[in-house]
Amino acid sequence: MYRWLLLLAVLVAALLGLAIGVLNPDPVALDLGLVQPSLPLGGLVLIVFAAGTVCGLLLFWLMFDLPARVRRRAAGRGKGNATGLPVQND
């Protein structure tokens, strides 16, 4: 089931990208200081969307996923016993 949903999401994203590219063919000059590339507006929109998605996923990983992994690893190392209380060595 998961594979079908993923395939459907990829197909919808590809169709939306194609529609955006076809509906916005006008060239746009992007001034980046040293270089000034000329791209179609649809391509530029898709590039900016992809860059935003990558930045958002990176921030999610840095702020939520990575600290949770560190906490789980630290909790696994200092387990003690099954009750959660520290082990007393006599």
Residue frames as a rotation matrix with the C-alpha (Angstrom) as fourth column:
MET 1
0.567 0.824 0.000 0.00
0.824 -0.567 0.000 0.00
0.000 0.000 -1.000 0.00
TYR 2
0.426 -0.488 -0.762 2.83
0.205 -0.768 0.606 2.37
-0.881 -0.415 -0.227 0.91
ARG 3
-0.624 -0.711 0.323 4.51
0.440 0.022 0.898 1.86
-0.646 0.703 0.299 -2.46
TRP 4
-0.148 0.654 0.742 1.33
0.965 -0.069 0.253 2.74
0.216 0.753 -0.621 -4.33
LEU 5
0.800 0.427 -0.421 0.87
0.539 -0.819 0.194 5.93
-0.262 -0.382 -0.886 -2.33
LEU 6
0.031 -0.884 -0.467 4.49
0.130 -0.460 0.879 6.88
-0.991 -0.088 0.100 -2.95
LEU 7
-0.662 -0.225 0.715 4.14
0.691 0.185 0.699 6.17
-0.290 0.957 0.033 -6.66
LEU 8
0.327 0.870 0.369 0.96
0.922 -0.379 0.076 8.25
0.207 0.316 -0.926 -6.80
ALA 9
0.700 -0.119 -0.704 2.66
0.299 -0.846 0.440 11.14
-0.649 -0.519 -0.557 -4.97
VAL 10
-0.409 -0.911 -0.045 5.62
0.253 -0.161 0.954 11.04
-0.876 0.379 0.296 -7.37
LEU 11
-0.464 0.306 0.831 3.33
0.885 0.114 0.452 11.02
0.044 0.945 -0.324 -10.40
VAL 12
0.674 0.734 -0.082 1.27
0.739 -0.669 0.081 13.94
0.004 -0.115 -0.993 -9.07
ALA 13
0.386 -0.614 -0.688 4.46
0.145 -0.696 0.703 15.91
-0.911 -0.371 -0.180 -8.34
ALA 14
-0.643 -0.644 0.415 5.79
0.481 0.082 0.873 15.20
-0.596 0.761 0.257 -11.83
LEU 15
-0.081 0.709 0.700 2.53
0.966 -0.117 0.230 16.30
0.245 0.695 -0.676 -13.44
LEU 16
0.808 0.338 -0.483 2.42
0.494 -0.836 0.241 19.48
-0.322 -0.433 -0.842 -11.34
GLY 17
-0.045 -0.917 -0.396 6.02
0.165 -0.397 0.903 20.24
-0.985 -0.025 0.169 -12.27
LEU 18
-0.645 -0.128 0.753 5.27
0.735 0.164 0.657 19.69
-0.208 0.978 -0.012 -15.93
ALA 19
0.380 0.873 0.305 2.19
0.903 -0.422 0.083 21.93
0.201 0.244 -0.949 -15.74
ILE 20
0.662 -0.203 -0.721 4.13
0.263 -0.838 0.478 24.71
-0.702 -0.506 -0.502 -13.99
GLY 21
-0.412 -0.911 0.015 6.91
0.272 -0.107 0.956 24.45
-0.870 0.398 0.292 -16.56
VAL 22
-0.485 0.293 0.824 4.53
0.873 0.112 0.474 24.53
0.046 0.950 -0.310 -19.53
LEU 23
0.558 0.828 0.056 2.38
0.816 -0.560 0.140 27.38
0.148 -0.033 -0.989 -18.20
ASN 24
0.846 -0.321 -0.426 5.39
-0.070 -0.859 0.508 29.61
-0.529 -0.400 -0.749 -17.35
PRO 25
0.545 -0.655 0.523 7.81
0.830 0.507 -0.232 29.44
-0.113 0.561 0.820 -20.30
ASP 26
0.888 -0.173 0.427 8.88
0.003 -0.924 -0.382 33.10
0.461 0.341 -0.820 -20.21
PRO 27
0.050 -0.945 -0.322 12.61
0.740 0.252 -0.624 33.60
0.671 -0.207 0.712 -19.56
VAL 28
0.981 0.171 0.096 13.56
0.046 -0.678 0.734 35.41
0.190 -0.715 -0.672 -16.36
ALA 29
0.079 -0.990 0.114 17.00
0.065 -0.109 -0.992 36.89
0.995 0.086 0.056 -15.64
LEU 30
0.909 0.134 -0.395 18.20
0.378 0.135 0.916 36.14
0.176 -0.982 0.072 -12.13
ASP 31
0.369 -0.795 0.481 20.92
-0.319 -0.595 -0.738 38.55
0.873 0.118 -0.473 -10.95
LEU 32
0.866 -0.120 -0.485 23.22
0.457 0.582 0.672 36.76
0.202 -0.804 0.559 -8.47
GLY 33
0.668 -0.653 -0.357 25.98
-0.185 -0.610 0.770 39.33
-0.720 -0.449 -0.529 -8.48
LEU 34
-0.372 -0.924 -0.093 28.75
-0.411 0.074 0.909 37.62
-0.833 0.376 -0.407 -10.43
VAL 35
-0.953 0.111 0.282 26.50
0.293 0.572 0.766 35.60
-0.076 0.813 -0.577 -12.72
GLN 36
-0.413 0.865 -0.284 23.15
-0.676 -0.501 -0.541 36.36
-0.610 -0.031 0.792 -14.29
PRO 37
-0.918 0.077 0.389 21.50
0.261 0.855 0.449 33.16
-0.298 0.514 -0.805 -15.52
SER 38
-0.466 0.818 -0.338 18.40
-0.885 -0.440 0.155 33.33
-0.022 0.372 0.928 -17.67
LEU 39
-0.966 0.185 0.182 15.91
0.148 0.968 -0.202 30.60
-0.214 -0.168 -0.962 -16.78
PRO 40
-0.406 0.909 0.094 12.30
0.114 -0.051 0.992 29.91
0.907 0.414 -0.083 -17.65
LEU 41
-0.296 0.344 0.891 9.98
-0.835 -0.545 -0.067 31.14
0.463 -0.764 0.449 -14.90
GLY 42
0.763 0.632 -0.136 8.53
-0.514 0.720 0.466 27.67
0.392 -0.286 0.874 -14.34
GLY 43
0.352 -0.729 -0.587 11.99
0.436 0.682 -0.587 26.17
0.828 -0.049 0.558 -13.92
LEU 44
-0.594 -0.570 0.567 12.98
-0.167 -0.602 -0.781 28.88
0.787 -0.558 0.262 -11.48
VAL 45
0.164 0.746 0.646 9.82
-0.916 -0.128 0.380 28.32
0.366 -0.654 0.662 -9.42
LEU 46
0.870 0.178 -0.459 10.51
-0.089 0.974 0.210 24.58
0.485 -0.142 0.863 -9.27
ILE 47
-0.070 -0.972 -0.223 14.18
0.396 0.178 -0.901 25.11
0.916 -0.151 0.373 -8.31
VAL 48
-0.553 -0.089 0.829 13.22
-0.571 -0.683 -0.454 27.49
0.607 -0.725 0.327 -5.50
PHE 49
0.539 0.808 0.239 10.51
-0.775 0.364 0.516 25.08
0.330 -0.464 0.822 -4.30
ALA 50
0.675 -0.353 -0.648 12.99
0.276 0.935 -0.222 22.19
0.684 -0.029 0.728 -4.27
ALA 51
-0.435 -0.878 0.200 15.60
0.162 -0.295 -0.942 24.28
0.886 -0.377 0.271 -2.43
GLY 52
-0.233 0.443 0.866 13.00
-0.860 -0.509 0.029 25.28
0.453 -0.738 0.500 0.17
THR 53
0.811 0.539 -0.228 11.97
-0.412 0.802 0.432 21.67
0.416 -0.257 0.872 0.65
VAL 54
0.263 -0.808 -0.527 15.58
0.483 0.583 -0.653 20.57
0.835 -0.083 0.544 1.13
CYS 55
-0.614 -0.487 0.621 16.23
-0.220 -0.650 -0.727 23.40
0.758 -0.584 0.292 3.61
GLY 56
0.181 0.782 0.597 13.05
-0.907 -0.102 0.408 22.55
0.380 -0.615 0.691 5.53
LEU 57
0.846 0.098 -0.524 13.96
-0.006 0.985 0.175 18.87
0.533 -0.145 0.834 5.74
LEU 58
-0.153 -0.976 -0.158 17.48
0.400 0.085 -0.912 19.74
0.904 -0.202 0.378 6.88
LEU 59
-0.504 0.037 0.863 16.12
-0.636 -0.692 -0.342 22.00
0.584 -0.721 0.372 9.62
PHE 60
0.632 0.768 0.107 13.68
-0.676 0.479 0.560 19.29
0.379 -0.426 0.822 10.72
TRP 61
0.573 -0.483 -0.662 16.53
0.363 0.874 -0.323 16.80
0.735 -0.055 0.676 10.93
LEU 62
-0.476 -0.852 0.218 18.75
0.212 -0.352 -0.912 19.19
0.853 -0.388 0.348 12.89
MET 63
-0.502 0.307 0.809 16.05
-0.724 -0.660 -0.199 20.37
0.473 -0.686 0.554 15.31
PHE 64
0.376 0.799 0.469 13.98
-0.926 0.347 0.150 17.25
-0.042 -0.491 0.870 15.95
ASP 65
0.892 0.058 -0.448 15.34
-0.179 0.956 -0.231 13.99
0.415 0.286 0.863 14.57
LEU 66
0.016 -0.985 -0.171 19.02
0.034 0.171 -0.985 14.34
0.999 0.010 0.036 15.49
PRO 67
-0.480 -0.195 0.855 18.43
-0.790 -0.327 -0.519 15.39
0.381 -0.924 0.003 19.14
ALA 68
0.581 0.739 0.340 15.91
-0.812 0.555 0.182 12.55
-0.054 -0.382 0.922 19.56
ARG 69
0.707 -0.401 -0.582 18.48
0.038 0.844 -0.535 10.05
0.706 0.357 0.612 18.30
VAL 70
-0.377 -0.884 0.278 21.09
-0.242 -0.195 -0.950 11.45
0.894 -0.426 -0.140 20.68
ARG 71
-0.149 0.400 0.904 18.65
-0.985 -0.137 -0.102 11.18
0.083 -0.906 0.414 23.62
ARG 72
0.857 0.497 -0.134 17.75
-0.495 0.868 0.050 7.59
0.141 0.024 0.990 22.70
ARG 73
0.344 -0.817 -0.463 21.40
0.117 0.527 -0.842 6.62
0.932 0.235 0.276 22.40
ALA 74
-0.545 -0.533 0.648 22.22
-0.532 -0.377 -0.758 8.25
0.648 -0.757 -0.078 25.75
ALA 75
0.232 0.708 0.666 19.25
-0.971 0.213 0.112 6.52
-0.062 -0.673 0.737 27.39
GLY 76
0.858 0.072 -0.508 20.38
-0.222 0.944 -0.242 3.19
0.463 0.321 0.827 25.96
ARG 77
-0.090 -0.979 -0.181 23.89
0.000 0.182 -0.983 3.57
0.996 -0.089 -0.016 27.37
GLY 78
-0.819 -0.253 0.515 22.81
-0.455 -0.260 -0.852 4.51
0.349 -0.932 0.097 30.88
LYS 79
-0.073 0.907 -0.414 20.00
-0.245 0.387 0.889 2.00
0.967 0.166 0.194 31.23
GLY 80
-0.443 -0.056 0.895 20.74
-0.896 0.036 -0.442 0.52
-0.007 -0.998 -0.066 34.64
ASN 81
-0.914 0.200 0.352 18.20
0.137 0.971 -0.194 -2.21
-0.381 -0.129 -0.916 35.32
ALA 82
-0.637 0.700 0.321 14.69
0.617 0.215 0.757 -2.98
0.461 0.681 -0.569 34.12
THR 83
0.159 0.744 -0.649 13.03
0.968 -0.246 -0.046 -0.84
-0.194 -0.621 -0.759 36.84
GLY 84
0.542 -0.007 0.840 14.68
0.426 -0.860 -0.282 2.33
0.725 0.511 -0.463 35.64
LEU 85
0.961 -0.253 0.112 16.57
-0.220 -0.453 0.864 2.75
-0.168 -0.855 -0.491 38.92
PRO 86
0.268 -0.935 -0.232 20.36
-0.854 -0.120 -0.506 2.92
0.445 0.334 -0.831 38.96
VAL 87
0.647 -0.140 -0.749 22.22
0.192 0.981 -0.016 -0.33
0.737 -0.133 0.662 39.58
GLN 88
0.663 -0.440 0.606 23.95
-0.749 -0.380 0.543 -0.59
-0.008 -0.814 -0.581 42.95
ASN 89
0.340 -0.653 -0.677 27.28
-0.094 0.692 -0.716 -2.36
0.936 0.307 0.174 42.88
ASP 90
0.928 0.011 0.373 28.21
-0.373 0.026 0.927 -3.97
0.000 -1.000 0.029 46.23
